[in-house]
Amino acid sequence: MQTTKLSLVAAVAAFIASPAAAASVDISGLTNADIQGYTNGSNYPLGGSTVTISGIGFQLTTLNGNPNSTGVIQTPSGDSSFTINVNQANVGTVYTLINSGFGVLAGQNGALVFADSAGDSYTYNLTEGDNVRDHYNGLYINTAPNIFGTAQFNGDVRLDAQKIVLPVGFDSSTLTTITFEGLNAGIAGGEPFLAAITTQTAAAPGPTPGAGFAGIAALLAWVAFGKRQQRA
């Protein structure tokens, strides 16, 4: 009886998916601008604060350790590249906080390039008016239908989140680097900046719909049967 019960418990446990785990990526060593100094930027939370968008937490950082700053990686005019070391295993989804200064509709002004330990590479393009927009609700691009969510602050400033689902293969290797690129950036095309990155591991394979409930029900029935046998 005891062995059979333990086997059934193990079988039911196999139906339950392991939850995905989230982790922040440290960008503090590459920050080169303080968005507190941008248009109405003093309304942004300071570095060290956590911003939560649609249940995902983002850890803001500082510029050069200044506690009165909110540090970001700001792309300059022209082309630029910033490589961020990650070294996190089994990452399935990456969330970023990216907005821009300036920009015109449909201009591609940046990209994120993901690389893993297996040699895989994946590029996520940033396009004004699609998945990135100006940080300030003013004269420049204010729409971006393909963002994950937004944190809005006083003074018409915002931080937008992007959700990037990595291709199959990344979730079974180690995400080594994320390269943040500026492409033809400038006042005309827009200059994207990166404020935070949060990764999420892929959840372990879970049950088919209803299977977990069926397994738990079977376990409860078996335990009840065992109690009846003990009373007989």
PyMOL commands that set and color helices and strands:
alter all, ss='L'
color gray80, all
select helices_A, chain A and resi 2-15+28-30+35-37+41-43+154-156+170-172+211-231
alter helices_A, ss='H'
color red, helices_A
select strands_A, chain A and resi 22-25+33-34+50-53+56-59+61-63+66-74+78-89+91-101+108-116+121-127+149-153+157-165+174-185+191-201
alter strands_A, ss='S'
color yellow, strands_A
deselect
rebuild
show_as cartoon
